[in-house]
């Protein structure tokens, strides 16, 4: 079953055309990657899907139905966004950050149950629950950003550059976490990454975005072995 369908999506910032007719789909339970260089339009795509940026034209369908216009309603429909640069609330405690992720949930007991599940999965967040989130390391902040994204129990998670700026060992654990979220928690994932090697090795299907257009698509493993991709995105290795 298809969870998300994007058709002929165009987005502009004034005269800058950031997306020029993007088409893609994300099947239920899949990990789908978008790879591309700086400025290709990856963040614009995710920001448009989550309602932060308004498209000029095109359609976005979740389970075949048009997405609601407002970000909070998109979250209610089951699509959560873990933004580029984590965007945790540095001056708030870890606990407050987690609760912010469930702002659409009014049942306090349910929020606490979900928070406890996050603490069980991420003991470092439990140990430091009352500390300011800004005191966490980059990798821990990424864990918190993902945990916050899970607090609304979304069906589909949009992850924007989760490996950005992290040490190689931490990157490895972030990618393992993404796989776990799909395999153990049954989530569908749309992952935007500059780390093409790791993203293609992890995902079921990938799209290559260049200058606002999808120029290539296919199963991750196939793209990993594509000579053009190796040359352009994998250092020719
Ligand atoms: P990066 O990996 O560097 O974040 P990206 O692939 O996510 O790159 P976007 O950030 O989506 O790319 O940018 C796509 C294009 O839109 C770029 O040309 C960028 O300069 C432009 N752009 C992005 N945000 C804005 C904005 N708020 N106002 C004007 N132009 C913007």
py3Dmol code that shows the C-alpha trace and the ligand (Angstrom):
import py3Dmol

protein = """\
ATOM      1  CA  UNK A   1       0.000   0.000   0.000  1.00  0.00           C
ATOM      2  CA  UNK A   2       1.182   3.498  -0.752  1.00  0.00           C
ATOM      3  CA  UNK A   3       1.401   5.828   2.237  1.00  0.00           C
ATOM      4  CA  UNK A   4       2.575   9.023   0.565  1.00  0.00           C
ATOM      5  CA  UNK A   5       2.250  10.201  -3.022  1.00  0.00           C
ATOM      6  CA  UNK A   6       3.793  13.421  -4.309  1.00  0.00           C
ATOM      7  CA  UNK A   7       2.769  14.588  -7.781  1.00  0.00           C
ATOM      8  CA  UNK A   8       4.320  17.323  -9.873  1.00  0.00           C
ATOM      9  CA  UNK A   9       5.321  19.414  -6.869  1.00  0.00           C
ATOM     10  CA  UNK A  10       6.624  22.918  -7.558  1.00  0.00           C
ATOM     11  CA  UNK A  11       7.970  25.178  -4.831  1.00  0.00           C
ATOM     12  CA  UNK A  12       9.487  28.645  -5.235  1.00  0.00           C
ATOM     13  CA  UNK A  13      11.044  31.153  -2.874  1.00  0.00           C
ATOM     14  CA  UNK A  14      10.336  34.346  -4.817  1.00  0.00           C
ATOM     15  CA  UNK A  15      12.322  33.948  -8.035  1.00  0.00           C
ATOM     16  CA  UNK A  16      14.199  30.841  -6.795  1.00  0.00           C
ATOM     17  CA  UNK A  17      12.589  27.629  -8.044  1.00  0.00           C
ATOM     18  CA  UNK A  18      13.539  25.096  -5.377  1.00  0.00           C
ATOM     19  CA  UNK A  19      11.374  22.162  -6.594  1.00  0.00           C
ATOM     20  CA  UNK A  20      10.483  21.767 -10.270  1.00  0.00           C
ATOM     21  CA  UNK A  21       7.920  19.013 -10.687  1.00  0.00           C
ATOM     22  CA  UNK A  22       8.842  16.380  -8.105  1.00  0.00           C
ATOM     23  CA  UNK A  23       7.071  13.009  -8.246  1.00  0.00           C
ATOM     24  CA  UNK A  24       7.629  10.299  -5.683  1.00  0.00           C
ATOM     25  CA  UNK A  25       5.889   7.718  -3.575  1.00  0.00           C
ATOM     26  CA  UNK A  26       6.553   6.047  -0.268  1.00  0.00           C
ATOM     27  CA  UNK A  27       5.078   2.605   0.357  1.00  0.00           C
ATOM     28  CA  UNK A  28       3.855   1.545   3.766  1.00  0.00           C
ATOM     29  CA  UNK A  29       6.665   0.134   5.923  1.00  0.00           C
ATOM     30  CA  UNK A  30       9.402   1.234   3.517  1.00  0.00           C
ATOM     31  CA  UNK A  31      12.522   3.272   4.143  1.00  0.00           C
ATOM     32  CA  UNK A  32      12.771   5.680   1.228  1.00  0.00           C
ATOM     33  CA  UNK A  33      15.760   7.990   0.794  1.00  0.00           C
ATOM     34  CA  UNK A  34      16.225  11.241  -1.032  1.00  0.00           C
ATOM     35  CA  UNK A  35      19.858  11.950  -1.764  1.00  0.00           C
ATOM     36  CA  UNK A  36      21.310  15.036  -3.364  1.00  0.00           C
ATOM     37  CA  UNK A  37      23.944  17.722  -3.055  1.00  0.00           C
ATOM     38  CA  UNK A  38      23.712  20.951  -1.066  1.00  0.00           C
ATOM     39  CA  UNK A  39      20.913  23.130  -2.382  1.00  0.00           C
ATOM     40  CA  UNK A  40      19.251  20.327  -4.396  1.00  0.00           C
ATOM     41  CA  UNK A  41      15.944  20.985  -2.610  1.00  0.00           C
ATOM     42  CA  UNK A  42      15.868  18.162  -0.062  1.00  0.00           C
ATOM     43  CA  UNK A  43      14.962  20.278   2.952  1.00  0.00           C
ATOM     44  CA  UNK A  44      12.439  22.237   0.895  1.00  0.00           C
ATOM     45  CA  UNK A  45      10.749  18.955  -0.009  1.00  0.00           C
ATOM     46  CA  UNK A  46      10.421  17.833   3.613  1.00  0.00           C
ATOM     47  CA  UNK A  47       9.348  21.297   4.770  1.00  0.00           C
ATOM     48  CA  UNK A  48       6.652  21.285   2.097  1.00  0.00           C
ATOM     49  CA  UNK A  49       5.432  17.825   3.092  1.00  0.00           C
ATOM     50  CA  UNK A  50       5.127  18.874   6.732  1.00  0.00           C
ATOM     51  CA  UNK A  51       3.253  22.084   5.933  1.00  0.00           C
ATOM     52  CA  UNK A  52       6.010  24.595   6.789  1.00  0.00           C
ATOM     53  CA  UNK A  53       6.447  25.708   3.160  1.00  0.00           C
ATOM     54  CA  UNK A  54       3.485  26.158   0.819  1.00  0.00           C
ATOM     55  CA  UNK A  55       3.817  24.653  -2.684  1.00  0.00           C
ATOM     56  CA  UNK A  56       3.153  26.711  -5.781  1.00  0.00           C
ATOM     57  CA  UNK A  57       1.431  23.724  -7.392  1.00  0.00           C
ATOM     58  CA  UNK A  58       1.226  19.951  -7.283  1.00  0.00           C
ATOM     59  CA  UNK A  59      -0.385  17.489  -4.921  1.00  0.00           C
ATOM     60  CA  UNK A  60       0.592  15.636  -1.774  1.00  0.00           C
ATOM     61  CA  UNK A  61      -1.572  12.668  -0.838  1.00  0.00           C
ATOM     62  CA  UNK A  62      -1.459  10.681   2.377  1.00  0.00           C
ATOM     63  CA  UNK A  63      -3.288   7.373   1.857  1.00  0.00           C
ATOM     64  CA  UNK A  64      -4.740   8.863  -1.294  1.00  0.00           C
ATOM     65  CA  UNK A  65      -6.238  11.879   0.492  1.00  0.00           C
ATOM     66  CA  UNK A  66      -4.953  15.442   0.153  1.00  0.00           C
ATOM     67  CA  UNK A  67      -2.910  16.586   3.138  1.00  0.00           C
ATOM     68  CA  UNK A  68      -4.500  19.149   5.421  1.00  0.00           C
ATOM     69  CA  UNK A  69      -2.970  22.617   5.126  1.00  0.00           C
ATOM     70  CA  UNK A  70      -1.815  23.184   8.692  1.00  0.00           C
ATOM     71  CA  UNK A  71       1.257  21.557  10.235  1.00  0.00           C
ATOM     72  CA  UNK A  72      -0.601  20.464  13.401  1.00  0.00           C
ATOM     73  CA  UNK A  73      -3.256  18.718  11.310  1.00  0.00           C
ATOM     74  CA  UNK A  74      -0.595  17.000   9.223  1.00  0.00           C
ATOM     75  CA  UNK A  75       0.891  15.656  12.464  1.00  0.00           C
ATOM     76  CA  UNK A  76      -2.589  14.500  13.524  1.00  0.00           C
ATOM     77  CA  UNK A  77      -2.862  12.634  10.221  1.00  0.00           C
ATOM     78  CA  UNK A  78       0.257  10.667  11.238  1.00  0.00           C
ATOM     79  CA  UNK A  79       3.211  12.391   9.598  1.00  0.00           C
ATOM     80  CA  UNK A  80       5.973  13.708  11.897  1.00  0.00           C
ATOM     81  CA  UNK A  81       9.020  15.739  10.869  1.00  0.00           C
ATOM     82  CA  UNK A  82      12.442  15.529  12.515  1.00  0.00           C
ATOM     83  CA  UNK A  83      14.039  18.681  11.077  1.00  0.00           C
ATOM     84  CA  UNK A  84      17.518  19.397   9.802  1.00  0.00           C
ATOM     85  CA  UNK A  85      19.836  20.525  12.585  1.00  0.00           C
ATOM     86  CA  UNK A  86      17.664  18.665  15.169  1.00  0.00           C
ATOM     87  CA  UNK A  87      15.962  21.947  16.304  1.00  0.00           C
ATOM     88  CA  UNK A  88      15.576  20.736  19.860  1.00  0.00           C
ATOM     89  CA  UNK A  89      14.521  23.365  22.402  1.00  0.00           C
ATOM     90  CA  UNK A  90      17.949  23.873  23.970  1.00  0.00           C
ATOM     91  CA  UNK A  91      16.720  25.829  27.009  1.00  0.00           C
ATOM     92  CA  UNK A  92      13.963  23.333  27.832  1.00  0.00           C
ATOM     93  CA  UNK A  93      14.566  20.114  29.714  1.00  0.00           C
ATOM     94  CA  UNK A  94      14.758  16.810  27.920  1.00  0.00           C
ATOM     95  CA  UNK A  95      11.394  15.868  29.403  1.00  0.00           C
ATOM     96  CA  UNK A  96       9.812  19.111  28.143  1.00  0.00           C
ATOM     97  CA  UNK A  97      11.233  18.459  24.665  1.00  0.00           C
ATOM     98  CA  UNK A  98       9.697  14.996  24.620  1.00  0.00           C
ATOM     99  CA  UNK A  99       6.322  16.300  25.759  1.00  0.00           C
ATOM    100  CA  UNK A 100       6.443  18.995  23.072  1.00  0.00           C
ATOM    101  CA  UNK A 101       6.526  16.203  20.491  1.00  0.00           C
ATOM    102  CA  UNK A 102       3.131  15.030  21.747  1.00  0.00           C
ATOM    103  CA  UNK A 103       1.453  18.436  21.802  1.00  0.00           C
ATOM    104  CA  UNK A 104      -1.453  17.119  19.744  1.00  0.00           C
ATOM    105  CA  UNK A 105      -2.151  14.403  22.360  1.00  0.00           C
ATOM    106  CA  UNK A 106      -4.466  15.590  25.143  1.00  0.00           C
ATOM    107  CA  UNK A 107      -4.499  12.378  27.196  1.00  0.00           C
ATOM    108  CA  UNK A 108      -1.807  13.043  29.868  1.00  0.00           C
ATOM    109  CA  UNK A 109      -1.552   9.386  30.815  1.00  0.00           C
ATOM    110  CA  UNK A 110      -0.878   8.440  27.208  1.00  0.00           C
ATOM    111  CA  UNK A 111       1.834  11.099  26.924  1.00  0.00           C
ATOM    112  CA  UNK A 112       3.509   9.721  30.059  1.00  0.00           C
ATOM    113  CA  UNK A 113       3.315   6.156  28.788  1.00  0.00           C
ATOM    114  CA  UNK A 114       4.993   7.217  25.543  1.00  0.00           C
ATOM    115  CA  UNK A 115       7.603   9.249  27.418  1.00  0.00           C
ATOM    116  CA  UNK A 116       8.430   6.192  29.560  1.00  0.00           C
ATOM    117  CA  UNK A 117       8.800   4.089  26.415  1.00  0.00           C
ATOM    118  CA  UNK A 118      11.315   6.649  25.097  1.00  0.00           C
ATOM    119  CA  UNK A 119      13.197   6.590  28.393  1.00  0.00           C
ATOM    120  CA  UNK A 120      13.338   2.789  28.252  1.00  0.00           C
ATOM    121  CA  UNK A 121      14.728   2.922  24.698  1.00  0.00           C
ATOM    122  CA  UNK A 122      17.104   5.840  25.377  1.00  0.00           C
ATOM    123  CA  UNK A 123      18.395   5.491  28.965  1.00  0.00           C
ATOM    124  CA  UNK A 124      20.641   8.543  28.555  1.00  0.00           C
ATOM    125  CA  UNK A 125      17.521  10.681  28.108  1.00  0.00           C
ATOM    126  CA  UNK A 126      16.017   9.183  31.277  1.00  0.00           C
ATOM    127  CA  UNK A 127      19.165   9.839  33.302  1.00  0.00           C
ATOM    128  CA  UNK A 128      19.212  13.450  32.188  1.00  0.00           C
ATOM    129  CA  UNK A 129      15.477  14.071  31.945  1.00  0.00           C
ATOM    130  CA  UNK A 130      15.543  17.275  34.018  1.00  0.00           C
ATOM    131  CA  UNK A 131      18.642  18.783  32.385  1.00  0.00           C
ATOM    132  CA  UNK A 132      18.507  21.383  29.650  1.00  0.00           C
ATOM    133  CA  UNK A 133      18.509  19.686  26.260  1.00  0.00           C
ATOM    134  CA  UNK A 134      21.293  21.998  25.068  1.00  0.00           C
ATOM    135  CA  UNK A 135      23.717  20.184  27.395  1.00  0.00           C
ATOM    136  CA  UNK A 136      23.426  16.950  25.357  1.00  0.00           C
ATOM    137  CA  UNK A 137      26.090  16.000  22.804  1.00  0.00           C
ATOM    138  CA  UNK A 138      25.237  16.257  19.094  1.00  0.00           C
ATOM    139  CA  UNK A 139      24.459  12.541  18.863  1.00  0.00           C
ATOM    140  CA  UNK A 140      22.309  12.635  21.993  1.00  0.00           C
ATOM    141  CA  UNK A 141      20.455  15.658  20.634  1.00  0.00           C
ATOM    142  CA  UNK A 142      19.721  13.696  17.457  1.00  0.00           C
ATOM    143  CA  UNK A 143      18.372  10.816  19.592  1.00  0.00           C
ATOM    144  CA  UNK A 144      16.189  13.334  21.440  1.00  0.00           C
ATOM    145  CA  UNK A 145      14.953  14.865  18.177  1.00  0.00           C
ATOM    146  CA  UNK A 146      13.977  11.405  16.879  1.00  0.00           C
ATOM    147  CA  UNK A 147      12.395  10.432  20.217  1.00  0.00           C
ATOM    148  CA  UNK A 148      10.433  13.717  20.197  1.00  0.00           C
ATOM    149  CA  UNK A 149       9.279  12.876  16.661  1.00  0.00           C
ATOM    150  CA  UNK A 150       8.043   9.474  17.868  1.00  0.00           C
ATOM    151  CA  UNK A 151       6.022  10.961  20.741  1.00  0.00           C
ATOM    152  CA  UNK A 152       2.998  11.601  18.503  1.00  0.00           C
ATOM    153  CA  UNK A 153       3.164   7.917  17.425  1.00  0.00           C
ATOM    154  CA  UNK A 154       3.308   8.857  13.737  1.00  0.00           C
ATOM    155  CA  UNK A 155       2.872   6.394  10.952  1.00  0.00           C
ATOM    156  CA  UNK A 156       5.344   8.176   8.677  1.00  0.00           C
ATOM    157  CA  UNK A 157       8.494   9.954   9.861  1.00  0.00           C
ATOM    158  CA  UNK A 158      10.344  12.529   7.783  1.00  0.00           C
ATOM    159  CA  UNK A 159      14.014  12.627   8.788  1.00  0.00           C
ATOM    160  CA  UNK A 160      16.136  15.513   7.529  1.00  0.00           C
ATOM    161  CA  UNK A 161      19.896  14.840   7.533  1.00  0.00           C
ATOM    162  CA  UNK A 162      20.011  12.961  10.833  1.00  0.00           C
ATOM    163  CA  UNK A 163      23.719  12.184  10.404  1.00  0.00           C
ATOM    164  CA  UNK A 164      24.794  15.785   9.801  1.00  0.00           C
ATOM    165  CA  UNK A 165      27.826  16.827  11.854  1.00  0.00           C
ATOM    166  CA  UNK A 166      28.070  13.590  13.827  1.00  0.00           C
ATOM    167  CA  UNK A 167      31.165  11.427  14.404  1.00  0.00           C
ATOM    168  CA  UNK A 168      31.297   8.181  12.351  1.00  0.00           C
ATOM    169  CA  UNK A 169      30.451   5.894  15.284  1.00  0.00           C
ATOM    170  CA  UNK A 170      27.467   8.045  16.197  1.00  0.00           C
ATOM    171  CA  UNK A 171      26.342   8.105  12.560  1.00  0.00           C
ATOM    172  CA  UNK A 172      26.383   4.300  12.621  1.00  0.00           C
ATOM    173  CA  UNK A 173      24.131   4.194  15.673  1.00  0.00           C
ATOM    174  CA  UNK A 174      21.726   6.755  14.167  1.00  0.00           C
ATOM    175  CA  UNK A 175      21.355   4.590  11.035  1.00  0.00           C
ATOM    176  CA  UNK A 176      20.841   1.510  13.219  1.00  0.00           C
ATOM    177  CA  UNK A 177      18.139   3.402  15.085  1.00  0.00           C
ATOM    178  CA  UNK A 178      16.379   4.310  11.826  1.00  0.00           C
ATOM    179  CA  UNK A 179      16.330   0.650  10.814  1.00  0.00           C
ATOM    180  CA  UNK A 180      15.000  -0.313  14.247  1.00  0.00           C
ATOM    181  CA  UNK A 181      12.195   2.259  14.057  1.00  0.00           C
ATOM    182  CA  UNK A 182      11.029   0.606  10.866  1.00  0.00           C
ATOM    183  CA  UNK A 183      11.709  -3.039  11.759  1.00  0.00           C
ATOM    184  CA  UNK A 184      10.551  -3.064  15.373  1.00  0.00           C
ATOM    185  CA  UNK A 185       8.065  -0.213  15.484  1.00  0.00           C
ATOM    186  CA  UNK A 186       6.617  -0.619  12.005  1.00  0.00           C
ATOM    187  CA  UNK A 187       7.090   3.009  10.987  1.00  0.00           C
ATOM    188  CA  UNK A 188       7.405   4.211   7.407  1.00  0.00           C
ATOM    189  CA  UNK A 189      10.416   6.475   6.856  1.00  0.00           C
ATOM    190  CA  UNK A 190      11.312   9.171   4.354  1.00  0.00           C
ATOM    191  CA  UNK A 191      14.970   9.996   4.895  1.00  0.00           C
ATOM    192  CA  UNK A 192      16.843  12.925   3.404  1.00  0.00           C
ATOM    193  CA  UNK A 193      20.611  12.487   3.502  1.00  0.00           C
ATOM    194  CA  UNK A 194      23.867  13.807   2.123  1.00  0.00           C
ATOM    195  CA  UNK A 195      25.548  10.623   3.362  1.00  0.00           C
ATOM    196  CA  UNK A 196      24.577   8.797   0.171  1.00  0.00           C
ATOM    197  CA  UNK A 197      26.587   5.677   0.950  1.00  0.00           C
ATOM    198  CA  UNK A 198      24.830   4.979   4.235  1.00  0.00           C
ATOM    199  CA  UNK A 199      21.397   6.111   3.058  1.00  0.00           C
ATOM    200  CA  UNK A 200      21.466   3.911  -0.068  1.00  0.00           C
ATOM    201  CA  UNK A 201      22.723   0.909   1.910  1.00  0.00           C
ATOM    202  CA  UNK A 202      19.856   1.309   4.378  1.00  0.00           C
ATOM    203  CA  UNK A 203      16.876   2.186   2.227  1.00  0.00           C
ATOM    204  CA  UNK A 204      14.520   0.081   0.140  1.00  0.00           C
ATOM    205  CA  UNK A 205      14.131   2.705  -2.547  1.00  0.00           C
ATOM    206  CA  UNK A 206      15.830   6.006  -3.311  1.00  0.00           C
ATOM    207  CA  UNK A 207      15.388   9.149  -5.352  1.00  0.00           C
ATOM    208  CA  UNK A 208      18.209  11.399  -6.500  1.00  0.00           C
ATOM    209  CA  UNK A 209      17.332  15.092  -6.401  1.00  0.00           C
ATOM    210  CA  UNK A 210      19.321  17.577  -8.483  1.00  0.00           C
ATOM    211  CA  UNK A 211      18.383  21.237  -8.855  1.00  0.00           C
ATOM    212  CA  UNK A 212      14.833  20.591  -7.720  1.00  0.00           C
ATOM    213  CA  UNK A 213      14.214  17.618 -10.029  1.00  0.00           C
ATOM    214  CA  UNK A 214      14.289  13.859  -9.496  1.00  0.00           C
ATOM    215  CA  UNK A 215      16.932  12.689 -11.971  1.00  0.00           C
ATOM    216  CA  UNK A 216      17.187   9.036 -11.002  1.00  0.00           C
ATOM    217  CA  UNK A 217      15.354   6.545  -8.831  1.00  0.00           C
ATOM    218  CA  UNK A 218      15.574   2.877  -7.947  1.00  0.00           C
ATOM    219  CA  UNK A 219      16.186   0.350  -5.170  1.00  0.00           C
ATOM    220  CA  UNK A 220      18.914   1.605  -2.811  1.00  0.00           C
ATOM    221  CA  UNK A 221      21.302  -1.284  -3.508  1.00  0.00           C
ATOM    222  CA  UNK A 222      20.966  -0.747  -7.254  1.00  0.00           C
ATOM    223  CA  UNK A 223      21.795   2.939  -7.010  1.00  0.00           C
ATOM    224  CA  UNK A 224      24.727   2.097  -4.759  1.00  0.00           C
ATOM    225  CA  UNK A 225      26.232   0.176  -7.683  1.00  0.00           C
ATOM    226  CA  UNK A 226      25.295   2.685 -10.375  1.00  0.00           C
ATOM    227  CA  UNK A 227      28.499   4.124 -11.881  1.00  0.00           C
ATOM    228  CA  UNK A 228      26.992   7.615 -12.293  1.00  0.00           C
ATOM    229  CA  UNK A 229      25.922   7.674  -8.647  1.00  0.00           C
ATOM    230  CA  UNK A 230      29.275   6.359  -7.496  1.00  0.00           C
ATOM    231  CA  UNK A 231      31.024   9.105  -9.422  1.00  0.00           C
ATOM    232  CA  UNK A 232      28.743  11.961  -8.348  1.00  0.00           C
ATOM    233  CA  UNK A 233      27.845  11.037  -4.762  1.00  0.00           C
ATOM    234  CA  UNK A 234      30.203   8.357  -3.516  1.00  0.00           C
ATOM    235  CA  UNK A 235      33.541   9.907  -4.343  1.00  0.00           C
ATOM    236  CA  UNK A 236      33.987   7.600  -7.340  1.00  0.00           C
ATOM    237  CA  UNK A 237      34.804   4.771  -4.921  1.00  0.00           C
TER     238      UNK A 237
END
"""
ligand_1 = """\
31
LIG
P 21.167 21.487 2.132
O 21.597 20.071 2.173
O 22.290 22.453 1.948
O 20.220 21.873 3.238
P 18.939 21.086 0.367
O 19.070 20.038 -0.691
O 18.183 20.735 1.591
O 20.362 21.637 0.743
P 17.224 23.387 0.185
O 17.669 23.907 1.525
O 15.884 22.821 0.079
O 18.286 22.332 -0.362
O 17.400 24.573 -0.881
C 16.949 24.476 -2.241
C 17.130 25.802 -2.935
O 16.224 26.768 -2.370
C 18.515 26.403 -2.779
O 18.823 27.078 -3.971
C 18.347 27.380 -1.627
O 19.281 28.427 -1.710
C 16.934 27.874 -1.837
N 16.278 28.244 -0.585
C 16.071 27.430 0.479
N 15.403 28.084 1.459
C 15.195 29.353 0.994
C 14.542 30.510 1.524
N 13.969 30.486 2.724
N 14.537 31.630 0.757
C 15.106 31.641 -0.475
N 15.712 30.574 -1.043
C 15.760 29.447 -0.309
"""
view = py3Dmol.view(width=600, height=400)
view.addModel(protein, "pdb")
view.setStyle({"model": 0}, {"cartoon": {"style": "trace"}})
view.addModel(ligand_1, "xyz")
view.setStyle({"model": 1}, {"stick": {}})
view.zoomTo()
view.show()
